[in-house]
Amino acid sequence: MTRLPDSRPACEIGRRARLDLVFEYRRGKTVLTESYAEPPFRVGRALDAGPYAYVILASTGPGVFGGDALEQRIRVARGARVLLVSQAALQVHPTAAAGPATLESRFEVERDGELDCFWDPVIPFAGARLAQRIDLQCAADSRLFWSDALMAGRTGHGESWQFEDLAHQLRFCVDGKLMYLERYRLTPKSRPVERTWIAGAAQYVGTTFVHGRQATAANAGRLQQQLSAIGGDLQAGVDCVAPNLLVARVLAVRGPQFAAARAMFRQALGRPDRRS
């Protein structure tokens, strides 16, 4: 962990912030050994969830605004097992600032470590701008479960795909070798998202992937069949794209089907209840 003093001017508190967490395996359990959070980041107490340290990442603010710059770095040391969830959906608000809100996240999982991340949706409001970059670095014998989500906006307010700009990058490496890269930029005003080969009628989009022994072609086929059984307007594809790496992309018109698909992944792969 980088130990730097908080040198932010008062006007940047709450708008520029960093979060650093380190988890280690000690005396038969995973503990949070180092933590540093600048507002609006807030870290709750690490709870015991069986063999996992269960932590809810929270925010003291109403969301992020244009010009905000947030950075988080989380390290899971050798043998540690961590379950991370968000407190609520991340709301992205519009402002008069010229630049987007930026969120930089880096996760490191060392040998025999395990990280389980289940995130509530990102909800960009009309006129909002967001640039998020996620870097996942894992050891070959580590384990990872990742599930993220994006909503089209405040659909109940008639704001589907009315944000200004959303740039997203998810990068996953094993022992420094790039294994999966997901990158896109959505600008609905200049390029409508409702096209067939973009989002179509979907209002919910998400990625789930698994790194570890459970990431097999047989499990990919089984999960694809179970997704088909959910029905409705759900569209999904599951594949074992590399040894020990299973990736699923899910699109849904309605929230209940989308939530059911994400829950099915956890149950089918024997993941712990995120509400433990």
C-alpha positions in Angstrom: 0.0 0.0 0.0 1.2 3.5 -0.9 1.3 5.5 2.3 1.0 9.1 1.1 -0.4 12.0 3.1 -3.7 13.5 2.2 -2.6 16.6 0.4 -5.9 17.4 -1.3 -7.1 21.0 -1.1 -10.4 21.5 0.7 -12.3 22.1 -2.6 -11.3 18.6 -3.8 -12.4 16.6 -0.8 -15.2 14.3 -1.8 -14.4 14.9 -5.5 -10.9 13.3 -5.7 -10.3 10.3 -3.4 -8.5 7.0 -3.1 -9.2 3.7 -1.4 -6.5 1.2 -0.4 -7.3 -2.2 1.1 -5.0 -5.2 1.9 -6.4 -8.6 3.0 -4.1 -11.3 4.5 -4.5 -14.8 5.7 -3.6 -15.1 9.4 -4.1 -17.8 11.9 -6.7 -19.6 9.9 -8.8 -16.7 8.7 -8.8 -13.7 6.3 -8.4 -10.3 8.0 -8.3 -6.8 6.7 -4.8 -5.8 7.7 -4.5 -2.4 6.0 -7.1 0.1 5.0 -7.2 3.8 3.9 -10.3 5.6 2.6 -10.8 9.2 1.7 -14.3 10.5 1.4 -16.6 9.7 -0.2 -15.2 6.2 0.1 -16.1 4.4 3.3 -15.1 0.9 4.5 -17.3 -1.1 6.8 -16.1 -3.7 9.2 -14.8 -6.9 7.7 -17.3 -9.7 8.6 -16.8 -13.4 8.8 -18.7 -15.3 6.1 -17.4 -18.8 6.5 -13.8 -18.8 5.2 -14.3 -15.4 3.6 -13.8 -11.9 4.8 -17.0 -10.1 3.8 -16.8 -6.3 3.1 -19.3 -3.9 1.8 -17.7 -1.0 -0.1 -19.8 2.1 0.6 -20.0 5.8 -0.3 -21.0 8.7 1.9 -22.0 10.7 -1.2 -25.0 10.4 -3.5 -22.9 9.1 -6.4 -20.3 10.6 -8.8 -20.3 13.8 -10.7 -18.5 15.1 -13.8 -14.9 16.0 -12.8 -14.8 13.6 -9.9 -11.7 11.4 -9.9 -11.9 8.3 -7.7 -9.2 5.6 -7.4 -9.3 2.3 -5.6 -6.7 -0.5 -5.1 -7.4 -3.8 -3.4 -4.9 -6.5 -2.8 -5.7 -10.1 -1.7 -2.5 -11.6 -0.3 -1.5 -15.3 -0.6 -4.2 -17.6 0.8 -6.7 -14.9 1.7 -10.4 -15.2 0.6 -12.4 -12.1 0.2 -16.0 -11.3 -0.7 -16.6 -7.7 -1.8 -20.0 -6.2 -2.6 -21.3 -2.7 -3.2 -23.6 -0.9 -0.8 -26.0 0.2 -3.7 -26.0 1.1 -7.3 -23.5 3.7 -8.5 -25.4 6.8 -9.7 -23.6 9.0 -12.2 -24.9 12.5 -12.2 -24.4 15.2 -14.9 -22.7 18.5 -14.0 -21.4 21.5 -15.9 -17.8 20.2 -15.7 -16.3 19.5 -19.1 -14.7 16.2 -18.1 -16.3 12.9 -17.1 -16.3 11.3 -13.7 -13.4 8.9 -13.6 -13.2 5.7 -11.6 -9.9 3.7 -11.7 -9.9 0.3 -10.0 -7.1 -2.2 -9.5 -7.5 -5.6 -7.9 -4.5 -7.9 -7.2 -5.0 -11.6 -6.2 -1.8 -13.4 -5.1 -1.1 -17.1 -5.1 -3.8 -19.3 -3.7 -5.9 -16.2 -3.0 -9.6 -15.8 -3.8 -11.6 -12.7 -4.7 -15.4 -12.6 -5.2 -16.8 -9.3 -6.4 -20.5 -8.7 -7.0 -21.4 -5.2 -7.9 -24.7 -3.4 -8.1 -25.4 -1.7 -11.4 -23.9 1.6 -12.6 -26.8 4.0 -13.4 -25.8 6.9 -15.6 -28.4 9.8 -15.5 -29.3 11.8 -18.5 -26.4 14.0 -19.6 -23.9 12.1 -17.4 -20.3 11.3 -18.4 -18.3 8.4 -17.0 -14.9 6.8 -17.7 -14.2 3.7 -15.7 -11.1 1.4 -16.0 -10.8 -1.8 -14.1 -7.5 -3.7 -13.9 -7.6 -7.3 -12.5 -4.2 -9.0 -11.9 -4.3 -12.6 -10.7 -1.8 -15.3 -10.1 -2.3 -18.5 -12.1 -3.4 -20.6 -9.0 -5.7 -17.9 -7.6 -9.5 -17.8 -8.0 -11.8 -15.0 -9.1 -15.5 -14.5 -9.5 -16.6 -11.2 -11.0 -20.0 -9.9 -11.8 -20.8 -6.3 -12.9 -23.8 -4.5 -14.3 -24.9 -1.4 -16.2 -28.4 0.0 -16.5 -29.5 2.1 -19.4 -30.3 4.9 -17.0 -33.3 5.9 -14.8 -35.7 4.0 -17.0 -38.7 4.9 -14.7 -38.0 8.5 -15.5 -37.8 7.9 -19.3 -34.1 8.3 -19.3 -33.0 5.1 -21.2 -29.6 5.7 -22.9 -29.7 9.4 -22.5 -26.3 9.8 -20.8 -23.7 11.8 -22.7 -20.7 9.5 -22.8 -19.7 6.2 -21.1 -16.2 4.7 -21.6 -15.6 1.3 -20.0 -12.5 -0.9 -19.9 -12.2 -4.2 -18.0 -8.7 -5.8 -18.3 -7.9 -9.2 -16.8 -4.3 -10.6 -16.6 -2.9 -13.9 -15.2 0.7 -13.7 -14.1 1.0 -10.5 -16.1 -0.4 -12.0 -19.4 -3.5 -10.5 -20.8 -6.3 -13.0 -20.9 -9.5 -11.0 -21.4 -10.1 -7.4 -22.5 -13.5 -5.8 -22.6 -13.6 -2.2 -23.9 -16.3 0.0 -25.3 -17.5 3.6 -25.5 -21.2 4.5 -25.7 -22.2 7.9 -27.0 -26.0 7.5 -27.5 -26.6 10.9 -29.1 -24.2 10.3 -31.9 -24.6 6.6 -32.2 -27.9 5.1 -30.9 -27.4 2.2 -28.6 -30.7 0.5 -29.5 -29.2 -1.0 -32.6 -29.4 -4.8 -33.0 -25.7 -5.4 -32.7 -25.2 -3.0 -29.7 -27.8 -3.3 -27.0 -31.0 -3.7 -29.0 -34.0 -3.5 -26.6 -31.9 -4.3 -23.6 -32.0 -2.0 -20.5 -29.5 -4.1 -18.5 -26.1 -5.3 -19.5 -23.5 -7.2 -17.5 -20.4 -9.3 -17.5 -19.7 -12.3 -15.3 -16.5 -14.3 -15.4 -14.8 -17.0 -13.4 -11.1 -17.7 -13.1 -10.2 -21.1 -11.6 -10.9 -24.8 -11.8 -14.7 -24.3 -12.2 -14.1 -22.5 -15.5 -14.5 -25.4 -17.8 -16.3 -25.9 -21.2 -18.7 -28.4 -19.5 -19.7 -25.7 -17.0 -20.1 -23.1 -19.7 -22.5 -25.4 -21.6 -24.5 -26.1 -18.5 -24.8 -22.4 -17.6 -25.9 -21.6 -21.1 -28.7 -24.1 -20.8 -29.8 -22.7 -17.5 -29.8 -19.2 -18.8 -32.0 -20.3 -21.6 -34.5 -21.6 -19.1 -34.9 -18.2 -17.5 -36.9 -17.1 -20.5 -38.3 -13.6 -21.1 -36.3 -11.2 -23.2 -32.9 -12.4 -21.7 -30.0 -12.8 -24.2 -26.8 -14.3 -23.0 -23.7 -16.0 -24.2 -21.3 -18.2 -22.1 -18.0 -19.6 -23.2 -14.7 -21.0 -21.8 -12.5 -18.5 -23.7 -9.2 -19.8 -22.2 -8.0 -22.5 -19.8 -9.6 -21.8 -16.4 -11.4 -18.7 -17.7 -15.2 -18.7 -18.2 -16.9 -15.5 -19.5 -20.6 -14.7 -19.8 -22.3 -11.6 -21.2 -25.9 -11.0 -20.3 -28.4 -8.5 -21.7 -32.0 -8.1 -20.5 -35.0 -5.9 -21.1 -36.3 -6.3 -17.6 -34.6 -6.2 -14.2 -36.1 -9.4 -12.7 -34.7 -11.6 -15.5 -31.3 -9.9 -15.3 -31.2 -10.4 -11.5 -32.2 -14.0 -11.9 -29.4 -14.6 -14.4 -26.8 -13.1 -12.0 -28.2 -15.1 -9.1 -28.2 -18.3 -11.1 -24.5 -18.0 -11.8 -23.7 -17.7 -8.1 -25.9 -20.6 -7.2 -24.7 -22.9 -10.0 -21.0 -22.2 -9.2 -21.5 -22.6 -5.4 -20.6 -19.0 -4.6 -21.4 -17.8 -1.1 -24.5 -15.7 -0.5 -23.5 -12.1 -1.1 -25.9 -11.0 1.7 -24.2 -13.2 4.3 
